[in-house]
Amino acid sequence: MPARTAKRLLLVGWDAADWILINRLFAAGKLPVLRGLVEVGSRAELGTLEPKLSPLLWTSIATGKTADKHGILNFVEPKPDGGGLRVSSSTSRKTKALWNILSQNGLSTHVVGWYASHPAEPIQGSVVTNLLQEGEPAATTKPWPMLPGTVFPGGREAVIAEARQRAQGFSRDMLKALLPKVEEIGAADERVRTLVKLMSTAASIERAAVAQLKDGGAWDAAMVFFDAIDTVGHHFMQFVAPKMAHISDREQRLFGGVMDAVYEWHDAALGRLLVAAGPDTTVILLSDHGFHSDHLRPNLSALPPERRMELESSWHRPLGVVVLAGPGFKRGEQLASPGILDIAPTALALLGLPAGEDFDGRVLTEVLTVAPPARVPSWDLIAGEDGTHPADLRQDPFEAADALQQLVDLGYMAALPADVQGQLDLVRRESTFNLGVALLSRRRATEAIPHFERLVSERPSEARYALCLGNCLLAVGRFSDAAARMDAFLTNDAGHLEAQMLRAAALAFSGDELAARSQANEVERGARSRPELALAVGGLLAACGRHADARVYFEQAKKRNPRDPAVHVGLARVQLALAGSEQAAEHALDALEISQSLPEAHLLLGAALAWFGDFDNALRSIDFAIQHDAGQVDAHRWRALLCEQRKDSAAGSEARSHVSRLLATVSVQPKDQPFGPADFAKKYGLSPI
């Protein structure tokens, strides 16, 4: 087994940190600690998962697995006795986290503030859970007892309790550093109180982490999580320039600098953590997703609580941050589209341990100085003193009360029903929804369909449930069923544009071109005042065969957000349809420059190269598409045709067999796109698939 290359590994989570805002602060000479790490290490944008909800994502980061495998599906879950709700618990996690794997290999880990870490697990090292700040009394003179299960080992409770920052004792100097105009605003302002509360939590996490790193015993890894960039962002990012329409000039003047100040606080706290960690510490700093800070910010101020709950995560950009620095990492290395699932296997490799074959991410080998060890089948199958809770404490919250989830904060949930059963029902629905979205986003639509069917049967007027079910049905080729589902939903909400778009696409794929075009025309009329829908409208028009019109919408979407790879993928597809192979290749390359892990971009580049007659490079691109997503029917079709063109009949036959196996898993396939595999086969006299 390769030797470990990290003497100590410090993993720091900044929830929702985003390169757009960080780069602006770098340009202004700010964030010197983070900038120093970037200069001696490597940086990249970090891909996230759906749904972009923090408990799911940070548990995926800690386990290397998707939410359906690790079992944390929301902010809250039912109590075991069905008597109400509690914050999602470590007893509900279904797989080992990094700290468990390290423990059973004799390595010590300090964990501070991680989502769904309460109650603390008895690992080798220590745990300070995400409920550290619970129960602060209103008066500073009153005692503040520690919630049972917050700290392991118990002998550290007094030290950690002393490290907590009371909101009631937040110093004036600390507040003025975050909010210089606080005297003009007034300390009684609800926004000021919110900022104090959230940053008190951040200060407590930092102080607890420093205490553990310095005096908590020898350690091999530390994992420290801060949620303040995200939680403060949901309240204060609306005040950042450029001014949003619902924000007054005075509000922007008073609160417009809060987010910069919060980032600067995190940078200073990072410096203090590095000092406590000591020299030669390897660092991974990351966020689970980004956070819009520009013209793409959503305005949710006028929405009712139910709609805000649905849309609050629209603040989250799909690309977060990652910085890798210190022993074991190369300097200035280009990373190939890393994602949050890659963090756990990479962390294990730094410490000389293999990832499990059941992990959903990869080791970021391109940035490591030493090749990683070969994988083991599953760490869950390897016995050892891993510090997980005893089996009688671990439980599936769905079994406990046939329910699960959602938090009453930050707009992620409307007010909870007053009765316990109503709370449990709401949490179950939202947790089921999150599970379905996680499956759908991983191309597991068949598994997701029963979850969404159950939700639609209970809440037929809930747009999110109906749209997700419709998308699942499209994904498995049940186009008529998808159209029928949208017909049923539109009976009660005829003007719902997203449902109209999905209905039009289903009709187009099912071959009802006349009805599809009619519905698409109606969508176009309704979307004229919705620039955020340009990308979706472009995709719809392309599905309806209106490629030149689709290109116009894709160009509009590109102007609005040139860093959205889906825009360039859409342009590549319509250019192929319009016989513009060279332009299609350029757009596919533009998409891949933003993210290399885009199966459709590799596929379209391969198709464009094939149309040029560059079969060798076309096949390489198609193979990259299959490497990123082995379930693409069209990629295997292209591979079969290209192999046959290169006189490799065995490889062509194998690819055709793979196509047949994939087609057996879906009901119907969409008709071939113009200038797709069938046209290529016809041009070169091959047998189409």
Secondary structure as GFF3:
##gff-version 3
##sequence-region A 1 689
A	DSSP	beta_strand	8	14	.	.	.	ID=ss1
A	DSSP	alpha_helix	19	27	.	.	.	ID=ss2
A	DSSP	alpha_helix	32	40	.	.	.	ID=ss3
A	DSSP	beta_strand	42	47	.	.	.	ID=ss4
A	DSSP	alpha_helix	54	63	.	.	.	ID=ss5
A	DSSP	alpha_helix	67	70	.	.	.	ID=ss6
A	DSSP	beta_strand	76	78	.	.	.	ID=ss7
A	DSSP	beta_strand	85	87	.	.	.	ID=ss8
A	DSSP	three_ten_helix	90	92	.	.	.	ID=ss9
A	DSSP	alpha_helix	98	104	.	.	.	ID=ss10
A	DSSP	beta_strand	109	112	.	.	.	ID=ss11
A	DSSP	beta_strand	125	128	.	.	.	ID=ss12
A	DSSP	beta_strand	151	152	.	.	.	ID=ss13
A	DSSP	three_ten_helix	154	156	.	.	.	ID=ss14
A	DSSP	alpha_helix	157	163	.	.	.	ID=ss15
A	DSSP	three_ten_helix	167	169	.	.	.	ID=ss16
A	DSSP	alpha_helix	172	178	.	.	.	ID=ss17
A	DSSP	alpha_helix	182	185	.	.	.	ID=ss18
A	DSSP	alpha_helix	190	215	.	.	.	ID=ss19
A	DSSP	beta_strand	221	226	.	.	.	ID=ss20
A	DSSP	alpha_helix	228	236	.	.	.	ID=ss21
A	DSSP	three_ten_helix	237	239	.	.	.	ID=ss22
A	DSSP	alpha_helix	249	255	.	.	.	ID=ss23
A	DSSP	alpha_helix	258	277	.	.	.	ID=ss24
A	DSSP	beta_strand	281	286	.	.	.	ID=ss25
A	DSSP	alpha_helix	305	311	.	.	.	ID=ss26
A	DSSP	three_ten_helix	312	315	.	.	.	ID=ss27
A	DSSP	beta_strand	319	325	.	.	.	ID=ss28
A	DSSP	three_ten_helix	340	342	.	.	.	ID=ss29
A	DSSP	alpha_helix	343	350	.	.	.	ID=ss30
A	DSSP	three_ten_helix	365	367	.	.	.	ID=ss31
A	DSSP	three_ten_helix	379	381	.	.	.	ID=ss32
A	DSSP	alpha_helix	397	401	.	.	.	ID=ss33
A	DSSP	alpha_helix	420	441	.	.	.	ID=ss34
A	DSSP	alpha_helix	445	458	.	.	.	ID=ss35
A	DSSP	alpha_helix	463	475	.	.	.	ID=ss36
A	DSSP	alpha_helix	479	492	.	.	.	ID=ss37
A	DSSP	alpha_helix	497	510	.	.	.	ID=ss38
A	DSSP	alpha_helix	513	526	.	.	.	ID=ss39
A	DSSP	three_ten_helix	531	533	.	.	.	ID=ss40
A	DSSP	alpha_helix	534	543	.	.	.	ID=ss41
A	DSSP	alpha_helix	547	560	.	.	.	ID=ss42
A	DSSP	alpha_helix	565	577	.	.	.	ID=ss43
A	DSSP	alpha_helix	581	594	.	.	.	ID=ss44
A	DSSP	alpha_helix	599	612	.	.	.	ID=ss45
A	DSSP	alpha_helix	615	628	.	.	.	ID=ss46
A	DSSP	alpha_helix	633	645	.	.	.	ID=ss47
A	DSSP	alpha_helix	649	663	.	.	.	ID=ss48
A	DSSP	alpha_helix	677	683	.	.	.	ID=ss49
###
